[in-house]
């Protein structure tokens, strides 16, 4: 696939700007993966290959980095990703019940995406909101302490968001 | 014990993230003092005198690290701020990142002056996108006002900072794994030596300091190392941000002197939730051995906790009450470590999977008493056999709960004779 088909001129400009922040080309890899994921929703193979070629690093390195870190997604997912913390403070505060509720409410398993493509559900380790346990993140936003009732409302606010 | 207002003194102010608020509340005074009235050696000397030890978990003397870095004259040299706080139970650096970002930037600029560094990086965990943006805005403000950039305040110091986001890997909180990640690789730890002060980012001299450690620096420069050393336990002094969560009424971040007894921290956090009795605490996050009720008056500092076989870590205190299931708690933490092992060292990678499986078996009622010996045996082989400290510490939750709450494991094991029942034998 040609560059023109992958990224618009404006997007290419952003890619160049991010890469210019670093003297070490490899250091720009993670910020660029973040950027591509932000504009495309996930990291496709063609996009990863382009970024690797652009930085002059091997394609396999881009792929291994993308698959190593929890917050990179190499497969398409729903418009909003719900991350439920399952670490100790959240478990003590009832995180398992939160996962069960979401599975039932959204009619999906952990790792799945709703039929309408709105939500993906994942379990994650500590997100640094232990004072608000049980805590979740939706996209970049922290929420907590959550209850089934408050979750229904929270989910509704995301249904209207792009 | 009353709460301190040193590191948190600006956190509650309106528009606390703005440089004008910061400047109106002693902001950048310490950097000005260092650049105009002190030599780099004098700054390092005050930090040594302060006895400041790294607030990220390892507790290494910050002044000593800076001394090592200053002796290496290879250029360029880097200051890397570890803002990857990923230890379960830790959310204390967030107070600074979110409400007082300039305190961190000032600390980094002073560090750059002290060790003659050229560029700074803040490696912030991927789960804090809002805080990353706050930091980027703050860097821009500081550059516009001349507190970062070329020839800061007319001095020879030229230094600025790049904010770099992680992507959700616990191991990147370990300094060598963090450097690997900053270079754009999988976050796996490197063997030490060489230490980052001699061969870090791009194999160049690199000082890696925690957010809270760096935020202590402006206070030390302004008030003197002796002042700082006079707060809390004289052996390992200073103000400390504790993040307390679990079974307390008001979980949150509290600033108290080093050495505050666990009991007083719990009281500061509103006491035990719903008036339940205290059962146990992990005083330094998931990596620390648990404390039981007999240890509740132990001071929370590096030395006092080491003396009872656990550790302060990053000051992430997780409280469990009388209703908590210690076997389940240890399982949840083991599951975390198994998930987060970077996979480099075999004992940690393979061992933790085994520990998790044996623990799961016990929880499912398939355990035997021999399993406890087996667990301790595997744990012993994991400890001391990994490149980084995280692997070593990963099984403290298992060994300490077996040691202190063996009865709870036996309750699972002795519940019913299902092993024989499953194999068709009569019980």
Contacts between the chains, C-beta under 8 A, distances in Angstrom:
chain1	res1	chain2	res2	distance
A	21	B	162	5.7
A	22	B	162	7.4
A	23	B	202	8.0
A	24	B	183	6.2
A	24	B	184	7.5
A	24	B	201	7.9
A	24	B	202	5.5
A	25	B	184	7.8
A	26	B	183	5.1
A	26	B	184	3.3
A	26	B	185	6.9
A	27	B	164	7.5
A	27	B	182	6.1
A	27	B	183	5.9
A	27	B	184	5.2
A	28	B	184	7.0
A	29	B	184	3.6
A	30	B	164	7.3
A	30	B	165	7.0
A	30	B	166	7.5
A	30	B	167	6.1
A	30	B	181	7.0
A	30	B	184	5.9
A	31	B	164	7.0
A	31	B	165	6.8
A	33	B	167	7.4
A	34	B	126	7.9
A	34	B	165	6.0
A	34	B	167	7.0
A	55	B	184	7.9
A	57	B	184	7.3
A	61	B	184	7.6
A	61	B	185	7.2
A	64	B	186	5.9
A	65	B	184	6.6
A	65	B	185	6.7
A	65	B	186	6.1
A	68	B	169	6.7
A	68	B	186	4.3
A	68	B	187	7.0
A	69	B	126	7.2
A	69	B	166	7.4
A	69	B	167	3.5
A	69	B	168	5.3
A	69	B	169	5.2
A	69	B	187	7.5
A	70	B	126	7.8
A	70	B	167	6.9
A	70	B	168	3.3
A	70	B	169	6.7
A	71	B	126	4.4
A	71	B	127	7.5
A	71	B	167	4.2
A	71	B	168	3.9
A	72	B	167	5.6
A	86	B	332	7.2
A	86	B	335	7.8
A	87	B	88	4.4
A	87	B	89	7.9
A	87	B	286	7.3
A	87	B	332	6.7
A	87	B	333	7.7
A	87	B	336	5.7
A	88	B	88	5.8
A	88	B	89	6.9
A	88	B	246	7.5
A	88	B	282	7.4
A	88	B	286	6.6
A	88	B	318	5.7
A	88	B	329	6.0
A	88	B	332	5.2
A	88	B	333	5.9
A	88	B	336	7.9
A	89	B	88	7.2
A	89	B	89	6.0
A	89	B	245	4.1
A	89	B	246	5.3
A	89	B	251	7.7
A	89	B	318	5.6
A	91	B	328	7.7
A	91	B	329	7.8
A	91	B	332	5.0
A	92	B	246	5.4
A	92	B	247	6.7
A	92	B	318	7.9
A	92	B	320	6.8
A	92	B	324	6.5
A	92	B	329	7.6
A	93	B	246	8.0
A	124	B	168	7.2
A	125	B	86	8.0
A	125	B	88	6.9
A	125	B	170	6.7
A	125	B	336	5.1
A	125	B	339	6.2
A	125	B	340	6.4
A	126	B	86	6.5
A	126	B	87	7.5
A	126	B	88	4.0
A	126	B	89	7.1
A	126	B	90	7.6
A	126	B	170	8.0
A	126	B	286	7.9
A	126	B	336	7.4
A	127	B	127	4.8
A	128	B	85	6.3
A	128	B	86	7.6
A	128	B	90	6.8
A	128	B	91	4.4
A	128	B	94	6.0
A	128	B	125	6.9
A	128	B	127	5.8
A	128	B	128	6.8
A	129	B	91	6.6
A	130	B	88	7.4
A	130	B	89	5.4
A	130	B	90	7.7
A	130	B	91	5.7
A	130	B	243	6.7
A	130	B	245	3.6
A	130	B	246	7.8
A	130	B	251	6.7
A	130	B	316	7.7
A	130	B	318	7.4
A	131	B	91	6.2
A	131	B	243	7.0
A	131	B	244	7.9
A	131	B	245	5.6
A	131	B	251	4.0
A	131	B	252	4.7
A	131	B	253	7.3
A	132	B	251	7.7
A	133	B	245	6.2
A	133	B	246	7.8
A	133	B	251	7.2
A	137	B	127	6.7
A	140	B	129	4.0
A	140	B	130	6.7
